[in-house]
Amino acid sequence: MDWTGRMTCLSERSIMNKKKVVILILILAAAGAAVFGIFRFIKGKKDKAADSGETAYVEQVSNLADTGSLGMNNRYAGTVESQETWSVNKNADAEVKDLNVSVGQEVKKGDVLFTYDTTKYQQDLEQANIDLQRLNNEYTSMGQTIATLTKEKASAKASDQADYTIRIQQQQLSQQQKQLEIQSKQQDIQKLQNNIDNASVKSQLDGVVKSINDGSSVSSSSTDTSYITIIKTGDYRIKGTVNEQNVGSLSEGTPVIVYSRVDSSKTWKGKITKVDTENKVTDSSNYGYSDSSSGSTNYPFYVELENSDGLMLGQHVYMEPDTGSTVDKSKGIWIGSYMVDQSDPKHPFVWAADKSGKLEKRSVTLGETDPATDEVQITDGITMEDSLAIPSSELKEGMTTAPMSEMPSEAVSGSSVYGGSFSSSVISGSYYEDVVSSSTYNETESKNDPALSGQTNTSSTASSEGGVSAGQEETAEDAGTGMTAD
């Protein structure tokens, strides 16, 4: 091959090599574009989820942990009180002649607590009897006048008939008015007589004198304005409070466990005997925690204990429904099983908020389960500081997260993104002010002496007025005080 041929061959080889390089570059470029496109597609989906305005509402694990199958904090604060308290109010218009008891003294049902000075009542009674006699005489005189006018009318001229009719009607009206005055005076006499007959006010139960309000011995911080308050001796009960939004979760007969604040290993068992929705609690500070809400109402409920050994009057305790669970939950993190997506049993995960506040799928390691509370143990994957969303098919990675407390009310029953398939108490129960989280609880002691906290009339026995109850129709015996008012 001559020199010209060789050059032509080399030129053709060079062109072929260049074509191969160009093709390789094009292939690599196409592959890169494809990878970039996939990356942009995935990133675009996440960005779209983040920019769509949808929000995943999350709850901190510390609030979810060990709080029952509904995922809401069901531990309540309560105080130990007497099974029954009875108070008697002194008549402001009467003087106490003899006070027979002192604070701290034990009394029996029927013991005389104090006695009124009845001198004034006796004087008033004498005058009232005189007045009644006068009214009766006037009434009788009017009756006689009517009889006389009626007799005269029968024989009067026709022209005088109208005049007699008017005079008779006037006397009849006056007689009716006098009858009302007589009835009123009779009631006054009866009340005065009751005041005299029942001047000695007696205790209606066996107990201990809690306070005597004589104007000098009662603390200014006490809310008990009764003259004498007696607390029943014997077993104690627990008084707790529940928010109006959560009151439906408690009912009579529900078993509960009572925990000591000082030593959680000390427990007592009991059951709810009453949820009192007729009387709201106006000040929750006496029950061991501060009410953080505004515009909501709390109601008291009462727990009867199987035994009260070791409890002290006025002691603050925790209460929670007794689920019957016997599982040891001292290890790992226990939360409601509904918070874990176990559609793939081999790869369970939770929807968690990452450090930047975006939603992510996070694998977790599961341990034991508690069928009694429908809880599952998580041994790895989350901490108490993490926040989780309720699993839903509408959740997407990259969504913005927000605390469950910021969830708008319309979202509670809305799409499943917000957990619409769950009840509102499941979603936001941990934010009710009546419920106390064991991990965040800050004890607030009552300013009052626990034994003399000023809580009156907390039992089925109503407060009564000792002696005088002006304007009331009930007798002193019915009121349990012994006296009624002038």
Disulfide bonds with the S-S distance in Angstrom:
none
